[in-house]
Amino acid sequence: MKTYNWAILGCGKIARKFSSDLKLLPNARLYAAAARDLSRAKEFAAEFGFEKAYGSYEEMVADPAVDAVYVATPHSHHHEHVLLCLNAGKAVLNEKAFALTLTEAQEMVKTARDKSIFLMEAFWTRFQPSFLKTLEILKSGELGDLKIVRSDFAFRAPKDPVKRLYNLSLGGGSLLDIGIYPVFAALSVLGKPKRIKALATFADTRAEESIAMIFQYPGGELASLFSSFATNSFVTTEYNCETGSIRMARRWMAPTTVTVWKEGGHEETFSFEEPGLGYHHEAAHVMSCLDQGKIESDWMPLDFTLDMMETLDRIRRETGIVFPGRDPGFER
């Protein structure tokens, strides 16, 4: 089993979680951490046991020993940083949201494919045993056809105009930060919707604060989705089928419990225990793909990522969510 040298681009909160779980994988070597501030990179490297620290992303991707890069900067910078890595010949696991816009995502995907370099969106939910169990039950047909998807993700966030969540220049707003999870819950099982209806409320910073979305599909299926920084929710997802339902419990996007209810009152709950936070599954998948010489994942293909970005753009057009200077044709 080959050991891969991992590098972290951006030493923020999500990078800390990912790095903690990376330690669980015997074929993952914590090799390098990079930040714009060298002292911050050194502190991060020392805390998690990375061998090297870089004070510039350019210097880090120029290191020939780096095999794979986890891009953990705000999604406003993903386009720039993924292209930096790809042009340096590095395999990339890019944190969600993949980019700010579909146009940016298309360029990133085209670059990866043209250069035959591995690229995948770091949508950790796709690799959770609890989500895989849910997909297994849905695909088995034991509950009949899927009819309704209901999914939410909300938490109260401080209205800080400088920090990422409410800062438009950093891609602020609940949709790309947490609303992407309910969108994923629907697209994973129903694909791109035929029609989208959505309403949003905005903060003083002009960043979207709360959004409600309805997807309609050609077969009559519906998805009711919601995200917000203004309130707390149970953070659950339900798949309602003809003869039963599946409920993924609180914090459904992470390792969780899955409850299956069937007509007649039969109910069964599946629990999933994890040694870490659940981020190691996506890293293990990346290394498995690299072992097989793949440049795309079969589980989280780039075409799915592009479908997601297209859907997010449609939602933003419907609600008037605009990222100034990054949205040709969106500005009004």
Protein Blocks (a to p, Z undefined) as FASTA:
>chain_A
ZZdddddehjafklmmmmmmmmmpmkbccfbdcdfblklmmmmmmmnopabdcfbfklmm
mpmkbmbdcdfbdfklmmmmmmmmmmnopacdddddfblbfklmmmmmmmmmmnopacdd
ddfklmgmklmmmmmmmmnomnopafbdcddddddddddfkbmmlmmknopajklmmmmm
mmmmmmmmnopafbdcddddddfkopafbdcdddddfkopacdddddfkbccehiadddd
fkbccdddehklbccddddddehhiacddddddfbnopmmmmmmmmmmmmnopabdfklc
fklmmmmmmmmmmmmmmnopacehiaghkaZZ
